[in-house]
Amino acid sequence: MTHKEAVLDALSDGPLSDYGIYHTARARQHKMTPSSARSRRAELVREGLVEDAGMRELSSTGYSAIIWRLS
């Protein structure tokens, strides 16, 4: 499975932040780094397969994190 497919798989259960995408993918045995998960998600946004869900959550570092969903 490619990293893009792993991101899509993680989002198939519902909207997630980049952090959530990474951890869900890792829990499903998809080997990727947080940076790779963000990069693949960004590519999927450009391709129109993933979009901003219009929600935010506070990240562990205190920043507002975008929640992403399948388009």
PyMOL Python script that loads the backbone (N, CA, C, O; Angstrom):
from pymol import cmd

cmd.read_pdbstr("""\
ATOM      1  N   MET A   1       0.855  -1.177   0.000  1.00  0.00           N
ATOM      2  CA  MET A   1       0.000   0.000   0.000  1.00  0.00           C
ATOM      3  C   MET A   1       0.899   1.238   0.000  1.00  0.00           C
ATOM      4  O   MET A   1       1.866   1.315   0.759  1.00  0.00           O
ATOM      5  N   THR A   2       0.569   2.203  -0.859  1.00  0.00           N
ATOM      6  CA  THR A   2       1.346   3.447  -0.896  1.00  0.00           C
ATOM      7  C   THR A   2       0.990   4.333   0.297  1.00  0.00           C
ATOM      8  O   THR A   2      -0.006   4.101   0.981  1.00  0.00           O
ATOM      9  N   HIS A   3       1.808   5.337   0.532  1.00  0.00           N
ATOM     10  CA  HIS A   3       1.515   6.271   1.620  1.00  0.00           C
ATOM     11  C   HIS A   3       0.228   7.041   1.365  1.00  0.00           C
ATOM     12  O   HIS A   3      -0.523   7.317   2.300  1.00  0.00           O
ATOM     13  N   LYS A   4      -0.036   7.391   0.112  1.00  0.00           N
ATOM     14  CA  LYS A   4      -1.299   8.070  -0.208  1.00  0.00           C
ATOM     15  C   LYS A   4      -2.483   7.171   0.136  1.00  0.00           C
ATOM     16  O   LYS A   4      -3.469   7.625   0.716  1.00  0.00           O
ATOM     17  N   GLU A   5      -2.378   5.909  -0.224  1.00  0.00           N
ATOM     18  CA  GLU A   5      -3.452   4.965   0.091  1.00  0.00           C
ATOM     19  C   GLU A   5      -3.618   4.811   1.599  1.00  0.00           C
ATOM     20  O   GLU A   5      -4.739   4.660   2.085  1.00  0.00           O
ATOM     21  N   ALA A   6      -2.519   4.849   2.340  1.00  0.00           N
ATOM     22  CA  ALA A   6      -2.582   4.751   3.795  1.00  0.00           C
ATOM     23  C   ALA A   6      -3.301   5.963   4.392  1.00  0.00           C
ATOM     24  O   ALA A   6      -4.070   5.819   5.343  1.00  0.00           O
ATOM     25  N   VAL A   7      -3.056   7.157   3.839  1.00  0.00           N
ATOM     26  CA  VAL A   7      -3.745   8.367   4.312  1.00  0.00           C
ATOM     27  C   VAL A   7      -5.235   8.250   4.011  1.00  0.00           C
ATOM     28  O   VAL A   7      -6.063   8.539   4.875  1.00  0.00           O
ATOM     29  N   LEU A   8      -5.584   7.832   2.806  1.00  0.00           N
ATOM     30  CA  LEU A   8      -6.993   7.651   2.456  1.00  0.00           C
ATOM     31  C   LEU A   8      -7.649   6.607   3.356  1.00  0.00           C
ATOM     32  O   LEU A   8      -8.792   6.775   3.782  1.00  0.00           O
ATOM     33  N   ASP A   9      -6.922   5.535   3.643  1.00  0.00           N
ATOM     34  CA  ASP A   9      -7.432   4.487   4.527  1.00  0.00           C
ATOM     35  C   ASP A   9      -7.695   5.043   5.925  1.00  0.00           C
ATOM     36  O   ASP A   9      -8.729   4.752   6.527  1.00  0.00           O
ATOM     37  N   ALA A  10      -6.767   5.836   6.437  1.00  0.00           N
ATOM     38  CA  ALA A  10      -6.942   6.423   7.773  1.00  0.00           C
ATOM     39  C   ALA A  10      -8.167   7.331   7.809  1.00  0.00           C
ATOM     40  O   ALA A  10      -8.916   7.322   8.786  1.00  0.00           O
ATOM     41  N   LEU A  11      -8.376   8.112   6.754  1.00  0.00           N
ATOM     42  CA  LEU A  11      -9.501   9.041   6.710  1.00  0.00           C
ATOM     43  C   LEU A  11     -10.831   8.357   6.393  1.00  0.00           C
ATOM     44  O   LEU A  11     -11.888   8.978   6.494  1.00  0.00           O
ATOM     45  N   SER A  12     -10.781   7.090   6.013  1.00  0.00           N
ATOM     46  CA  SER A  12     -12.021   6.389   5.683  1.00  0.00           C
ATOM     47  C   SER A  12     -12.915   6.208   6.910  1.00  0.00           C
ATOM     48  O   SER A  12     -14.122   6.013   6.767  1.00  0.00           O
ATOM     49  N   ASP A  13     -12.345   6.269   8.101  1.00  0.00           N
ATOM     50  CA  ASP A  13     -13.133   6.142   9.336  1.00  0.00           C
ATOM     51  C   ASP A  13     -13.731   7.467   9.783  1.00  0.00           C
ATOM     52  O   ASP A  13     -14.585   7.495  10.670  1.00  0.00           O
ATOM     53  N   GLY A  14     -13.290   8.569   9.173  1.00  0.00           N
ATOM     54  CA  GLY A  14     -13.819   9.876   9.545  1.00  0.00           C
ATOM     55  C   GLY A  14     -12.719  10.917   9.583  1.00  0.00           C
ATOM     56  O   GLY A  14     -11.543  10.593   9.419  1.00  0.00           O
ATOM     57  N   PRO A  15     -13.103  12.178   9.802  1.00  0.00           N
ATOM     58  CA  PRO A  15     -12.158  13.293   9.784  1.00  0.00           C
ATOM     59  C   PRO A  15     -11.068  13.175  10.859  1.00  0.00           C
ATOM     60  O   PRO A  15     -11.321  12.737  11.981  1.00  0.00           O
ATOM     61  N   LEU A  16      -9.847  13.578  10.478  1.00  0.00           N
ATOM     62  CA  LEU A  16      -8.697  13.530  11.385  1.00  0.00           C
ATOM     63  C   LEU A  16      -7.760  14.693  11.107  1.00  0.00           C
ATOM     64  O   LEU A  16      -7.742  15.234  10.002  1.00  0.00           O
ATOM     65  N   SER A  17      -6.993  15.071  12.097  1.00  0.00           N
ATOM     66  CA  SER A  17      -5.896  16.021  11.910  1.00  0.00           C
ATOM     67  C   SER A  17      -4.719  15.269  11.285  1.00  0.00           C
ATOM     68  O   SER A  17      -4.756  14.043  11.174  1.00  0.00           O
ATOM     69  N   ASP A  18      -3.687  15.988  10.882  1.00  0.00           N
ATOM     70  CA  ASP A  18      -2.485  15.317  10.359  1.00  0.00           C
ATOM     71  C   ASP A  18      -1.920  14.362  11.407  1.00  0.00           C
ATOM     72  O   ASP A  18      -1.494  13.256  11.073  1.00  0.00           O
ATOM     73  N   TYR A  19      -1.912  14.780  12.665  1.00  0.00           N
ATOM     74  CA  TYR A  19      -1.437  13.933  13.762  1.00  0.00           C
ATOM     75  C   TYR A  19      -2.289  12.659  13.837  1.00  0.00           C
ATOM     76  O   TYR A  19      -1.757  11.559  13.989  1.00  0.00           O
ATOM     77  N   GLY A  20      -3.597  12.816  13.730  1.00  0.00           N
ATOM     78  CA  GLY A  20      -4.498  11.668  13.770  1.00  0.00           C
ATOM     79  C   GLY A  20      -4.309  10.744  12.587  1.00  0.00           C
ATOM     80  O   GLY A  20      -4.363   9.522  12.725  1.00  0.00           O
ATOM     81  N   ILE A  21      -4.084  11.341  11.406  1.00  0.00           N
ATOM     82  CA  ILE A  21      -3.832  10.534  10.204  1.00  0.00           C
ATOM     83  C   ILE A  21      -2.593   9.674  10.412  1.00  0.00           C
ATOM     84  O   ILE A  21      -2.611   8.470  10.159  1.00  0.00           O
ATOM     85  N   TYR A  22      -1.516  10.305  10.877  1.00  0.00           N
ATOM     86  CA  TYR A  22      -0.266   9.585  11.112  1.00  0.00           C
ATOM     87  C   TYR A  22      -0.464   8.433  12.099  1.00  0.00           C
ATOM     88  O   TYR A  22      -0.058   7.304  11.825  1.00  0.00           O
ATOM     89  N   HIS A  23      -1.085   8.717  13.244  1.00  0.00           N
ATOM     90  CA  HIS A  23      -1.231   7.679  14.266  1.00  0.00           C
ATOM     91  C   HIS A  23      -2.191   6.565  13.843  1.00  0.00           C
ATOM     92  O   HIS A  23      -1.974   5.400  14.175  1.00  0.00           O
ATOM     93  N   THR A  24      -3.238   6.917  13.120  1.00  0.00           N
ATOM     94  CA  THR A  24      -4.155   5.889  12.628  1.00  0.00           C
ATOM     95  C   THR A  24      -3.454   4.994  11.617  1.00  0.00           C
ATOM     96  O   THR A  24      -3.590   3.771  11.660  1.00  0.00           O
ATOM     97  N   ALA A  25      -2.707   5.604  10.709  1.00  0.00           N
ATOM     98  CA  ALA A  25      -1.965   4.817   9.716  1.00  0.00           C
ATOM     99  C   ALA A  25      -0.951   3.899  10.392  1.00  0.00           C
ATOM    100  O   ALA A  25      -0.825   2.732  10.020  1.00  0.00           O
ATOM    101  N   ARG A  26      -0.231   4.419  11.377  1.00  0.00           N
ATOM    102  CA  ARG A  26       0.758   3.591  12.095  1.00  0.00           C
ATOM    103  C   ARG A  26       0.076   2.441  12.837  1.00  0.00           C
ATOM    104  O   ARG A  26       0.597   1.327  12.869  1.00  0.00           O
ATOM    105  N   ALA A  27      -1.078   2.707  13.425  1.00  0.00           N
ATOM    106  CA  ALA A  27      -1.813   1.661  14.146  1.00  0.00           C
ATOM    107  C   ALA A  27      -2.260   0.555  13.200  1.00  0.00           C
ATOM    108  O   ALA A  27      -2.455  -0.588  13.614  1.00  0.00           O
ATOM    109  N   ARG A  28      -2.418   0.902  11.937  1.00  0.00           N
ATOM    110  CA  ARG A  28      -2.817  -0.074  10.917  1.00  0.00           C
ATOM    111  C   ARG A  28      -1.601  -0.667  10.207  1.00  0.00           C
ATOM    112  O   ARG A  28      -1.724  -1.267   9.139  1.00  0.00           O
ATOM    113  N   GLN A  29      -0.445  -0.493  10.804  1.00  0.00           N
ATOM    114  CA  GLN A  29       0.802  -1.078  10.318  1.00  0.00           C
ATOM    115  C   GLN A  29       1.339  -0.459   9.036  1.00  0.00           C
ATOM    116  O   GLN A  29       2.114  -1.095   8.321  1.00  0.00           O
ATOM    117  N   HIS A  30       0.936   0.778   8.733  1.00  0.00           N
ATOM    118  CA  HIS A  30       1.494   1.491   7.588  1.00  0.00           C
ATOM    119  C   HIS A  30       2.719   2.257   8.080  1.00  0.00           C
ATOM    120  O   HIS A  30       2.600   3.126   8.944  1.00  0.00           O
ATOM    121  N   LYS A  31       3.872   1.948   7.546  1.00  0.00           N
ATOM    122  CA  LYS A  31       5.113   2.578   8.005  1.00  0.00           C
ATOM    123  C   LYS A  31       5.319   3.901   7.275  1.00  0.00           C
ATOM    124  O   LYS A  31       5.534   3.936   6.064  1.00  0.00           O
ATOM    125  N   MET A  32       5.247   4.993   8.048  1.00  0.00           N
ATOM    126  CA  MET A  32       5.490   6.323   7.506  1.00  0.00           C
ATOM    127  C   MET A  32       5.869   7.260   8.640  1.00  0.00           C
ATOM    128  O   MET A  32       5.612   6.975   9.810  1.00  0.00           O
ATOM    129  N   THR A  33       6.471   8.360   8.288  1.00  0.00           N
ATOM    130  CA  THR A  33       6.833   9.372   9.273  1.00  0.00           C
ATOM    131  C   THR A  33       5.717  10.421   9.321  1.00  0.00           C
ATOM    132  O   THR A  33       4.897  10.486   8.405  1.00  0.00           O
ATOM    133  N   PRO A  34       5.676  11.241  10.374  1.00  0.00           N
ATOM    134  CA  PRO A  34       4.690  12.328  10.402  1.00  0.00           C
ATOM    135  C   PRO A  34       4.831  13.257   9.196  1.00  0.00           C
ATOM    136  O   PRO A  34       3.830  13.716   8.645  1.00  0.00           O
ATOM    137  N   SER A  35       6.055  13.533   8.789  1.00  0.00           N
ATOM    138  CA  SER A  35       6.295  14.398   7.637  1.00  0.00           C
ATOM    139  C   SER A  35       5.744  13.781   6.357  1.00  0.00           C
ATOM    140  O   SER A  35       5.146  14.478   5.537  1.00  0.00           O
ATOM    141  N   SER A  36       5.939  12.504   6.189  1.00  0.00           N
ATOM    142  CA  SER A  36       5.432  11.815   5.014  1.00  0.00           C
ATOM    143  C   SER A  36       3.905  11.824   4.995  1.00  0.00           C
ATOM    144  O   SER A  36       3.297  12.015   3.942  1.00  0.00           O
ATOM    145  N   ALA A  37       3.291  11.618   6.151  1.00  0.00           N
ATOM    146  CA  ALA A  37       1.828  11.642   6.236  1.00  0.00           C
ATOM    147  C   ALA A  37       1.299  13.017   5.832  1.00  0.00           C
ATOM    148  O   ALA A  37       0.329  13.108   5.080  1.00  0.00           O
ATOM    149  N   ARG A  38       1.927  14.090   6.323  1.00  0.00           N
ATOM    150  CA  ARG A  38       1.508  15.456   5.961  1.00  0.00           C
ATOM    151  C   ARG A  38       1.703  15.714   4.472  1.00  0.00           C
ATOM    152  O   ARG A  38       0.829  16.286   3.820  1.00  0.00           O
ATOM    153  N   SER A  39       2.838  15.299   3.935  1.00  0.00           N
ATOM    154  CA  SER A  39       3.119  15.513   2.513  1.00  0.00           C
ATOM    155  C   SER A  39       2.123  14.775   1.626  1.00  0.00           C
ATOM    156  O   SER A  39       1.623  15.335   0.650  1.00  0.00           O
ATOM    157  N   ARG A  40       1.836  13.529   1.960  1.00  0.00           N
ATOM    158  CA  ARG A  40       0.880  12.763   1.158  1.00  0.00           C
ATOM    159  C   ARG A  40      -0.519  13.349   1.288  1.00  0.00           C
ATOM    160  O   ARG A  40      -1.256  13.408   0.303  1.00  0.00           O
ATOM    161  N   ARG A  41      -0.902  13.788   2.501  1.00  0.00           N
ATOM    162  CA  ARG A  41      -2.207  14.430   2.676  1.00  0.00           C
ATOM    163  C   ARG A  41      -2.283  15.692   1.831  1.00  0.00           C
ATOM    164  O   ARG A  41      -3.307  15.932   1.191  1.00  0.00           O
ATOM    165  N   ALA A  42      -1.228  16.509   1.809  1.00  0.00           N
ATOM    166  CA  ALA A  42      -1.207  17.736   1.010  1.00  0.00           C
ATOM    167  C   ALA A  42      -1.367  17.413  -0.477  1.00  0.00           C
ATOM    168  O   ALA A  42      -2.072  18.129  -1.189  1.00  0.00           O
ATOM    169  N   GLU A  43      -0.737  16.367  -0.944  1.00  0.00           N
ATOM    170  CA  GLU A  43      -0.889  15.946  -2.340  1.00  0.00           C
ATOM    171  C   GLU A  43      -2.341  15.559  -2.629  1.00  0.00           C
ATOM    172  O   GLU A  43      -2.881  15.893  -3.683  1.00  0.00           O
ATOM    173  N   LEU A  44      -2.960  14.859  -1.693  1.00  0.00           N
ATOM    174  CA  LEU A  44      -4.340  14.438  -1.871  1.00  0.00           C
ATOM    175  C   LEU A  44      -5.296  15.636  -1.859  1.00  0.00           C
ATOM    176  O   LEU A  44      -6.326  15.615  -2.533  1.00  0.00           O
ATOM    177  N   VAL A  45      -4.959  16.676  -1.097  1.00  0.00           N
ATOM    178  CA  VAL A  45      -5.751  17.912  -1.120  1.00  0.00           C
ATOM    179  C   VAL A  45      -5.657  18.540  -2.515  1.00  0.00           C
ATOM    180  O   VAL A  45      -6.672  18.921  -3.098  1.00  0.00           O
ATOM    181  N   ARG A  46      -4.438  18.645  -3.043  1.00  0.00           N
ATOM    182  CA  ARG A  46      -4.252  19.215  -4.384  1.00  0.00           C
ATOM    183  C   ARG A  46      -4.985  18.409  -5.455  1.00  0.00           C
ATOM    184  O   ARG A  46      -5.445  18.966  -6.452  1.00  0.00           O
ATOM    185  N   GLU A  47      -5.090  17.102  -5.246  1.00  0.00           N
ATOM    186  CA  GLU A  47      -5.770  16.226  -6.204  1.00  0.00           C
ATOM    187  C   GLU A  47      -7.290  16.238  -6.020  1.00  0.00           C
ATOM    188  O   GLU A  47      -8.018  15.636  -6.809  1.00  0.00           O
ATOM    189  N   GLY A  48      -7.767  16.928  -4.973  1.00  0.00           N
ATOM    190  CA  GLY A  48      -9.202  17.032  -4.733  1.00  0.00           C
ATOM    191  C   GLY A  48      -9.827  15.846  -4.028  1.00  0.00           C
ATOM    192  O   GLY A  48     -11.051  15.719  -4.008  1.00  0.00           O
ATOM    193  N   LEU A  49      -9.004  14.961  -3.442  1.00  0.00           N
ATOM    194  CA  LEU A  49      -9.525  13.780  -2.756  1.00  0.00           C
ATOM    195  C   LEU A  49      -9.725  13.985  -1.259  1.00  0.00           C
ATOM    196  O   LEU A  49     -10.465  13.240  -0.616  1.00  0.00           O
ATOM    197  N   VAL A  50      -9.063  14.995  -0.709  1.00  0.00           N
ATOM    198  CA  VAL A  50      -9.147  15.322   0.719  1.00  0.00           C
ATOM    199  C   VAL A  50      -9.394  16.814   0.828  1.00  0.00           C
ATOM    200  O   VAL A  50      -8.886  17.597   0.026  1.00  0.00           O
ATOM    201  N   GLU A  51     -10.190  17.209   1.839  1.00  0.00           N
ATOM    202  CA  GLU A  51     -10.490  18.626   2.025  1.00  0.00           C
ATOM    203  C   GLU A  51     -10.545  18.980   3.502  1.00  0.00           C
ATOM    204  O   GLU A  51     -10.671  18.113   4.366  1.00  0.00           O
ATOM    205  N   ASP A  52     -10.449  20.272   3.767  1.00  0.00           N
ATOM    206  CA  ASP A  52     -10.590  20.823   5.110  1.00  0.00           C
ATOM    207  C   ASP A  52     -12.025  20.561   5.554  1.00  0.00           C
ATOM    208  O   ASP A  52     -12.969  20.905   4.843  1.00  0.00           O
ATOM    209  N   ALA A  53     -12.192  19.957   6.718  1.00  0.00           N
ATOM    210  CA  ALA A  53     -13.525  19.640   7.229  1.00  0.00           C
ATOM    211  C   ALA A  53     -14.179  20.846   7.903  1.00  0.00           C
ATOM    212  O   ALA A  53     -15.329  20.763   8.335  1.00  0.00           O
ATOM    213  N   GLY A  54     -13.463  21.956   7.996  1.00  0.00           N
ATOM    214  CA  GLY A  54     -14.024  23.145   8.626  1.00  0.00           C
ATOM    215  C   GLY A  54     -13.986  23.101  10.143  1.00  0.00           C
ATOM    216  O   GLY A  54     -14.655  23.892  10.808  1.00  0.00           O
ATOM    217  N   MET A  55     -13.214  22.191  10.686  1.00  0.00           N
ATOM    218  CA  MET A  55     -13.077  22.049  12.143  1.00  0.00           C
ATOM    219  C   MET A  55     -11.606  22.183  12.510  1.00  0.00           C
ATOM    220  O   MET A  55     -10.727  21.997  11.668  1.00  0.00           O
ATOM    221  N   ARG A  56     -11.349  22.502  13.753  1.00  0.00           N
ATOM    222  CA  ARG A  56      -9.989  22.610  14.263  1.00  0.00           C
ATOM    223  C   ARG A  56      -9.921  21.897  15.612  1.00  0.00           C
ATOM    224  O   ARG A  56     -10.925  21.760  16.310  1.00  0.00           O
ATOM    225  N   GLU A  57      -8.720  21.447  15.961  1.00  0.00           N
ATOM    226  CA  GLU A  57      -8.484  20.898  17.297  1.00  0.00           C
ATOM    227  C   GLU A  57      -7.150  21.437  17.781  1.00  0.00           C
ATOM    228  O   GLU A  57      -6.288  21.797  16.979  1.00  0.00           O
ATOM    229  N   LEU A  58      -6.990  21.490  19.067  1.00  0.00           N
ATOM    230  CA  LEU A  58      -5.746  21.964  19.647  1.00  0.00           C
ATOM    231  C   LEU A  58      -4.728  20.836  19.604  1.00  0.00           C
ATOM    232  O   LEU A  58      -4.980  19.740  20.106  1.00  0.00           O
ATOM    233  N   SER A  59      -3.572  21.110  18.999  1.00  0.00           N
ATOM    234  CA  SER A  59      -2.524  20.089  18.914  1.00  0.00           C
ATOM    235  C   SER A  59      -1.801  19.963  20.248  1.00  0.00           C
ATOM    236  O   SER A  59      -2.010  20.770  21.154  1.00  0.00           O
ATOM    237  N   SER A  60      -0.970  18.969  20.362  1.00  0.00           N
ATOM    238  CA  SER A  60      -0.217  18.758  21.606  1.00  0.00           C
ATOM    239  C   SER A  60       0.767  19.890  21.871  1.00  0.00           C
ATOM    240  O   SER A  60       1.212  20.079  23.003  1.00  0.00           O
ATOM    241  N   THR A  61       1.107  20.645  20.823  1.00  0.00           N
ATOM    242  CA  THR A  61       2.030  21.777  20.986  1.00  0.00           C
ATOM    243  C   THR A  61       1.295  23.094  21.201  1.00  0.00           C
ATOM    244  O   THR A  61       1.920  24.146  21.333  1.00  0.00           O
ATOM    245  N   GLY A  62      -0.030  23.032  21.235  1.00  0.00           N
ATOM    246  CA  GLY A  62      -0.821  24.223  21.511  1.00  0.00           C
ATOM    247  C   GLY A  62      -1.285  24.985  20.285  1.00  0.00           C
ATOM    248  O   GLY A  62      -1.900  26.044  20.409  1.00  0.00           O
ATOM    249  N   TYR A  63      -0.998  24.463  19.105  1.00  0.00           N
ATOM    250  CA  TYR A  63      -1.425  25.120  17.876  1.00  0.00           C
ATOM    251  C   TYR A  63      -2.769  24.566  17.410  1.00  0.00           C
ATOM    252  O   TYR A  63      -3.138  23.441  17.747  1.00  0.00           O
ATOM    253  N   SER A  64      -3.490  25.361  16.639  1.00  0.00           N
ATOM    254  CA  SER A  64      -4.752  24.943  16.060  1.00  0.00           C
ATOM    255  C   SER A  64      -4.454  24.037  14.857  1.00  0.00           C
ATOM    256  O   SER A  64      -3.760  24.446  13.926  1.00  0.00           O
ATOM    257  N   ALA A  65      -4.967  22.836  14.882  1.00  0.00           N
ATOM    258  CA  ALA A  65      -4.728  21.866  13.810  1.00  0.00           C
ATOM    259  C   ALA A  65      -5.976  21.696  12.958  1.00  0.00           C
ATOM    260  O   ALA A  65      -7.077  21.541  13.487  1.00  0.00           O
ATOM    261  N   ILE A  66      -5.809  21.724  11.648  1.00  0.00           N
ATOM    262  CA  ILE A  66      -6.917  21.513  10.723  1.00  0.00           C
ATOM    263  C   ILE A  66      -7.348  20.053  10.766  1.00  0.00           C
ATOM    264  O   ILE A  66      -6.521  19.144  10.833  1.00  0.00           O
ATOM    265  N   ILE A  67      -8.645  19.853  10.725  1.00  0.00           N
ATOM    266  CA  ILE A  67      -9.202  18.514  10.627  1.00  0.00           C
ATOM    267  C   ILE A  67      -9.518  18.267   9.151  1.00  0.00           C
ATOM    268  O   ILE A  67     -10.159  19.100   8.509  1.00  0.00           O
ATOM    269  N   TRP A  68      -9.079  17.141   8.614  1.00  0.00           N
ATOM    270  CA  TRP A  68      -9.228  16.796   7.205  1.00  0.00           C
ATOM    271  C   TRP A  68     -10.254  15.692   7.033  1.00  0.00           C
ATOM    272  O   TRP A  68     -10.446  14.868   7.927  1.00  0.00           O
ATOM    273  N   ARG A  69     -10.919  15.677   5.873  1.00  0.00           N
ATOM    274  CA  ARG A  69     -11.877  14.621   5.551  1.00  0.00           C
ATOM    275  C   ARG A  69     -11.767  14.265   4.075  1.00  0.00           C
ATOM    276  O   ARG A  69     -11.194  15.008   3.278  1.00  0.00           O
ATOM    277  N   LEU A  70     -12.321  13.127   3.737  1.00  0.00           N
ATOM    278  CA  LEU A  70     -12.384  12.733   2.331  1.00  0.00           C
ATOM    279  C   LEU A  70     -13.351  13.657   1.608  1.00  0.00           C
ATOM    280  O   LEU A  70     -14.377  14.044   2.168  1.00  0.00           O
ATOM    281  N   SER A  71     -13.036  14.009   0.383  1.00  0.00           N
ATOM    282  CA  SER A  71     -13.913  14.902  -0.405  1.00  0.00           C
ATOM    283  C   SER A  71     -15.082  14.125  -0.974  1.00  0.00           C
ATOM    284  O   SER A  71     -15.927  14.697  -1.663  1.00  0.00           O
TER     285      SER A  71
END
""", "prot")
cmd.dss("prot")
cmd.show_as("cartoon", "prot")
cmd.util.cbc("prot")
cmd.orient("prot")
